[in-house]
Amino acid sequence: MSKKRILITGGAGFLGSHLCDRYVKEGYHVIAMDNLITGDLKNIEHLFKHPDFEFSHSDVSKFVYVPGKLDYILHFASPASPIDYLKIPIQTLKVGSLGTHNLLGLALAKKARILVASTSEVYGDPLVHPQVEEYYGNVDPVGPRGVYDEAKRFQEAMTMAYHTFHGLETRIIRIFNTYGPRMRLNDGRVLPAFIGQALRGEDLTVFGDGSQTRSFCYVDDLVEGIYRLLLSDYHLPVNIGNPDEITILQFAEEIVKLTGTTQKIIRKSLPVNDPKQRRPDITKAKSLLKWEPKVNRAEGLKITYDYFKSLPKEVLFDRDHKNFEQYIR
């Protein structure tokens, strides 16, 4: 019996590379596709010699070609951090619209099932807490986050259109804050931002009064949720995240304790449209997928901190990180 073949777009990125690992381990033939605009080949170089892994340097926003059969597609190609989607807003919109259109068309031609990666950002600065999948969101389409938020909302709409009009097998995951090894240290997200500041001996920057909340899910838990959702028979959006909510100020204090830094926690003004609350309702994931997170934050943070400590010193100071403080979420 021939192996199942799966295309993973964004395969050299943080989440995409972990998905490549999982599906190779599960016995699939994995095709990783990435234009490397934010991805890094170092994340997948350990797979290059594996007989069931191949890499395609391609931009899904322009054209997607995959010879042979395809059983599944995981669409994870997109800038996903504030620094990235504010530096490259047009590319962010294109990959969510044109890229998604191209991949849905490929899935239709190949008779493949496709799972698209959406995000908790579709809820914007939510007025419903915790966020349930039925909530429509509170999003500013012309604000600084609009290029990412609306790209993902459009992506969901197009995916559902292909499902209802063409009968395509589709799945939609809404990903909440996820962390773990292979995150980029200076990508503007709050966890690597705090750890990076601690490792550089800088004060930790909290925006606003620090009362805004986030819920952090370890990457292995997220990958398990994705794996189960792809093989499920449910086509509507499903939240995957850890509902263990914490304020940003409390989180900064946890990072201080974890890293042993003697630096202060300082405050700056809150960025525009920064979500005040973020916590997934995972009732659907529990009932439909029999999934819930297993890795507690203390355990996951220790693994992630050890990873960041192992990086070359020059990585700590790349991309002139101080210019991007305004984007930290």
C-alpha positions as CSV (number, residue, x, y, z in Angstrom):
1,M,0.0,0.0,0.0
2,S,1.4,3.4,-1.0
3,K,2.2,6.0,1.6
4,K,-0.2,8.9,2.1
5,R,1.3,12.1,0.7
6,I,0.9,15.4,2.4
7,L,1.8,19.0,1.4
8,I,2.7,21.3,4.2
9,T,2.9,25.0,3.2
10,G,5.0,27.2,5.4
11,G,6.9,24.0,6.1
12,A,10.2,25.7,7.1
13,G,8.4,27.9,9.7
14,F,8.0,27.4,13.4
15,L,4.7,25.4,13.3
16,G,5.2,24.0,9.8
17,S,8.5,22.4,10.7
18,H,7.0,20.7,13.8
19,L,4.2,19.4,11.6
20,C,6.8,18.0,9.1
21,D,8.4,16.1,12.0
22,R,5.1,14.7,13.1
23,Y,3.9,13.5,9.7
24,V,7.2,12.0,8.8
25,K,7.1,10.1,12.1
26,E,3.5,9.0,11.4
27,G,4.7,7.4,8.1
28,Y,3.5,10.0,5.6
29,H,5.5,11.2,2.6
30,V,5.9,14.9,3.4
31,I,6.4,17.7,0.9
32,A,7.3,20.9,2.7
33,M,6.8,24.1,0.7
34,D,8.1,27.6,1.7
35,N,9.3,30.8,0.1
36,L,11.5,31.4,3.1
37,I,10.3,34.9,3.6
38,T,10.0,34.2,7.3
39,G,10.8,30.4,7.4
40,D,14.3,29.0,7.9
41,L,15.8,25.9,6.4
42,K,17.6,25.2,9.6
43,N,14.2,24.2,11.1
44,I,14.0,21.3,8.7
45,E,17.6,20.5,7.6
46,H,17.5,17.4,9.9
47,L,14.9,15.9,7.5
48,F,16.7,16.5,4.2
49,K,18.1,13.0,4.0
50,H,14.9,11.3,5.0
51,P,13.5,9.3,2.1
52,D,10.0,10.4,2.8
53,F,10.7,14.1,2.9
54,E,11.2,16.7,0.2
55,F,11.3,20.5,0.1
56,S,10.0,22.9,-2.6
57,H,11.1,26.5,-2.5
58,S,7.9,28.1,-3.8
59,D,5.6,31.0,-3.2
60,V,2.0,29.7,-2.9
61,S,0.7,33.2,-3.7
62,K,2.0,32.9,-7.3
63,F,1.6,29.3,-8.3
64,V,1.5,25.9,-6.8
65,Y,2.7,22.8,-8.6
66,V,3.0,19.4,-7.0
67,P,3.4,16.3,-9.3
68,G,1.7,13.1,-8.4
69,K,-1.1,12.3,-6.0
70,L,-1.8,14.3,-2.9
71,D,-4.0,13.0,0.0
72,Y,-3.8,16.0,2.3
73,I,-2.7,19.6,2.4
74,L,-1.9,21.7,5.5
75,H,-1.9,25.4,4.6
76,F,0.4,27.1,7.2
77,A,2.1,29.6,4.8
78,S,1.7,33.1,6.3
79,P,3.6,35.7,8.3
80,A,2.3,35.2,11.8
81,S,4.1,37.8,13.9
82,P,3.4,41.6,14.3
83,I,6.9,42.4,13.0
84,D,6.4,40.3,9.9
85,Y,2.9,41.3,8.9
86,L,3.6,45.0,9.5
87,K,6.8,44.9,7.5
88,I,5.3,42.9,4.6
89,P,1.6,43.7,4.7
90,I,0.9,43.0,1.0
91,Q,2.5,39.6,1.1
92,T,0.5,38.8,4.2
93,L,-2.8,39.7,2.4
94,K,-1.7,37.8,-0.7
95,V,-0.9,34.5,1.0
96,G,-4.2,34.6,2.9
97,S,-6.2,35.3,-0.3
98,L,-4.3,34.3,-3.5
99,G,-2.3,31.6,-1.7
100,T,-5.4,30.1,-0.2
101,H,-7.2,30.2,-3.5
102,N,-4.3,28.4,-5.2
103,L,-4.2,25.7,-2.6
104,L,-7.9,25.1,-2.5
105,G,-7.8,24.7,-6.3
106,L,-4.9,22.3,-5.9
107,A,-6.9,20.3,-3.3
108,L,-9.9,20.2,-5.6
109,A,-7.8,19.0,-8.6
110,K,-6.0,16.3,-6.5
111,K,-9.1,15.3,-4.6
112,A,-7.2,16.0,-1.4
113,R,-8.4,17.1,2.1
114,I,-7.1,20.5,3.1
115,L,-6.7,22.0,6.6
116,V,-6.2,25.8,6.7
117,A,-4.5,27.5,9.6
118,S,-6.6,30.4,10.9
119,T,-6.0,32.2,14.1
120,S,-7.5,33.7,17.3
121,E,-6.8,37.0,15.6
122,V,-10.1,36.6,13.7
123,Y,-11.8,37.5,17.0
124,G,-9.9,40.8,17.1
125,D,-10.1,42.6,20.5
126,P,-12.9,40.3,21.7
127,L,-16.1,41.4,23.4
128,V,-16.9,37.7,24.3
129,H,-14.8,35.9,26.7
130,P,-13.6,33.1,26.5
131,Q,-13.8,33.1,22.7
132,V,-16.2,30.5,21.2
133,E,-16.1,29.5,17.5
134,E,-19.6,31.1,17.0
135,Y,-18.3,34.5,18.0
136,Y,-17.9,36.8,14.9
137,G,-15.2,38.9,16.4
138,N,-14.4,42.6,16.9
139,V,-11.9,43.5,14.2
140,D,-10.7,46.8,12.8
141,P,-10.2,46.1,9.0
142,V,-8.1,49.3,8.5
143,G,-6.1,49.2,11.7
144,P,-2.4,48.0,11.8
145,R,-3.5,44.4,12.5
146,G,-6.1,44.4,9.7
147,V,-3.8,43.0,7.1
148,Y,-3.4,39.8,9.1
149,D,-6.8,39.6,10.7
150,E,-8.7,40.2,7.5
151,A,-6.5,37.9,5.5
152,K,-7.4,35.1,7.9
153,R,-11.1,35.9,7.9
154,F,-11.1,35.9,4.1
155,Q,-9.2,32.7,4.1
156,E,-11.9,31.1,6.3
157,A,-14.7,32.4,4.0
158,M,-13.0,31.1,0.8
159,T,-12.4,27.7,2.4
160,M,-16.1,27.4,3.4
161,A,-17.1,28.5,-0.1
162,Y,-15.0,25.7,-1.7
163,H,-16.6,23.3,0.8
164,T,-20.2,24.3,0.1
165,F,-19.9,24.9,-3.6
166,H,-17.5,22.2,-4.7
167,G,-18.0,19.7,-1.9
168,L,-14.3,19.9,-1.0
169,E,-13.1,18.2,2.2
170,T,-11.9,21.1,4.3
171,R,-10.9,21.7,7.9
172,I,-10.3,25.0,9.7
173,I,-8.2,25.4,12.8
174,R,-8.1,28.6,14.9
175,I,-4.8,28.7,16.6
176,F,-4.2,30.6,19.9
177,N,-0.8,31.7,21.2
178,T,1.6,28.9,20.7
179,Y,5.2,28.6,21.8
180,G,8.2,26.2,21.8
181,P,11.5,25.5,20.2
182,R,12.2,27.0,16.7
183,M,10.3,30.2,17.4
184,R,12.2,33.3,16.2
185,L,13.6,35.1,19.2
186,N,12.9,38.6,17.9
187,D,9.6,38.1,16.0
188,G,7.6,40.5,18.2
189,R,5.5,37.9,20.0
190,V,5.4,38.4,23.8
191,L,7.0,35.1,24.9
192,P,10.2,35.3,22.8
193,A,10.3,39.1,23.3
194,F,10.4,38.6,27.1
195,I,13.0,35.8,27.0
196,G,15.1,37.7,24.5
197,Q,15.1,40.8,26.7
198,A,16.1,38.7,29.7
199,L,19.0,37.0,27.8
200,R,20.2,40.4,26.6
201,G,20.1,41.8,30.1
202,E,17.4,44.4,29.1
203,D,14.4,45.5,31.1
204,L,11.2,43.5,30.2
205,T,8.7,45.7,28.3
206,V,5.0,45.4,29.4
207,F,2.6,47.4,27.4
208,G,-0.3,49.2,29.1
209,D,-0.9,48.2,32.7
210,G,-0.2,44.6,31.9
211,S,-3.7,43.4,32.7
212,Q,-4.3,42.2,29.2
213,T,-4.4,38.4,29.1
214,R,-3.0,35.6,26.9
215,S,-3.2,31.8,26.9
216,F,-0.1,29.9,25.9
217,C,-0.2,26.5,24.2
218,Y,3.0,24.4,23.9
219,V,3.7,23.4,20.3
220,D,3.5,19.6,20.8
221,D,0.0,20.0,22.1
222,L,-1.0,22.1,19.1
223,V,0.4,19.6,16.7
224,E,-1.6,16.9,18.3
225,G,-4.7,18.9,17.9
226,I,-4.0,19.6,14.2
227,Y,-3.3,15.9,13.6
228,R,-6.7,14.9,15.1
229,L,-8.6,17.7,13.4
230,L,-7.3,16.7,9.9
231,L,-8.5,13.2,10.4
232,S,-11.8,14.2,11.8
233,D,-15.1,14.6,9.9
234,Y,-15.8,18.2,11.1
235,H,-15.6,21.1,8.6
236,L,-16.4,24.1,10.7
237,P,-13.7,26.1,12.6
238,V,-12.2,24.6,15.8
239,N,-10.3,26.5,18.5
240,I,-7.0,24.8,19.5
241,G,-5.2,26.4,22.4
242,N,-4.5,26.3,26.1
243,P,-7.3,27.9,28.2
244,D,-4.9,28.5,31.1
245,E,-5.1,32.3,31.0
246,I,-2.5,34.7,32.5
247,T,-2.0,38.5,32.5
248,I,0.9,39.8,30.6
249,L,2.3,41.3,33.9
250,Q,2.1,37.9,35.6
251,F,3.7,36.3,32.6
252,A,6.6,38.8,32.7
253,E,7.1,37.9,36.4
254,E,7.2,34.2,35.5
255,I,9.9,34.9,32.9
256,V,11.9,36.9,35.4
257,K,11.8,34.0,37.8
258,L,12.6,31.4,35.0
259,T,15.6,33.3,33.6
260,G,16.9,34.7,36.9
261,T,17.3,38.1,35.3
262,T,17.8,41.1,37.6
263,Q,16.3,43.5,35.1
264,K,13.2,45.5,35.9
265,I,9.7,45.2,34.3
266,I,9.0,48.6,32.6
267,R,5.7,49.8,31.1
268,K,5.0,51.5,27.7
269,S,1.8,52.7,26.0
270,L,-0.5,50.0,24.6
271,P,-0.2,49.4,20.8
272,V,-3.3,50.2,18.7
273,N,-5.9,47.4,18.7
274,D,-3.9,45.2,21.1
275,P,-6.4,42.5,22.3
276,K,-7.3,42.9,25.9
277,Q,-8.3,39.3,26.5
278,R,-7.4,36.1,24.8
279,R,-8.6,32.7,25.9
280,P,-10.0,29.8,23.8
281,D,-13.1,28.0,24.6
282,I,-12.0,24.4,23.7
283,T,-15.3,22.6,24.3
284,K,-15.5,21.6,20.6
285,A,-12.0,20.3,20.6
286,K,-12.6,18.2,23.7
287,S,-15.9,16.7,22.5
288,L,-15.1,16.3,18.8
289,L,-11.4,15.5,18.9
290,K,-11.0,14.2,22.4
291,W,-8.2,16.7,22.6
292,E,-6.9,19.0,25.4
293,P,-3.5,20.3,26.2
294,K,-1.2,18.1,28.3
295,V,2.0,20.3,28.7
296,N,1.8,22.8,31.6
297,R,3.3,26.2,31.1
298,A,6.2,25.7,33.6
299,E,7.3,22.6,31.7
300,G,6.9,24.1,28.3
301,L,8.7,27.4,29.3
302,K,11.7,25.5,30.6
303,I,12.1,23.6,27.3
304,T,11.7,26.8,25.3
305,Y,14.1,28.8,27.5
306,D,16.7,26.1,27.2
307,Y,16.3,26.2,23.4
308,F,16.7,30.0,23.3
309,K,19.8,29.8,25.5
310,S,21.4,27.4,23.1
311,L,21.2,29.8,20.2
312,P,24.4,31.6,18.9
313,K,24.9,35.0,20.6
314,E,24.5,36.9,17.4
315,V,20.9,35.7,17.1
316,L,20.0,37.6,20.3
317,F,20.8,40.9,18.6
318,D,19.7,40.3,15.0
319,R,17.2,42.5,13.1
320,D,17.9,45.6,15.4
321,H,15.2,44.4,17.8
322,K,14.7,47.7,19.5
323,N,13.1,49.1,16.4
324,F,10.3,46.6,16.8
325,E,9.3,47.0,20.4
326,Q,6.0,48.8,19.4
327,Y,4.8,45.6,17.8
328,I,5.2,43.2,20.7
329,R,2.0,41.4,21.5
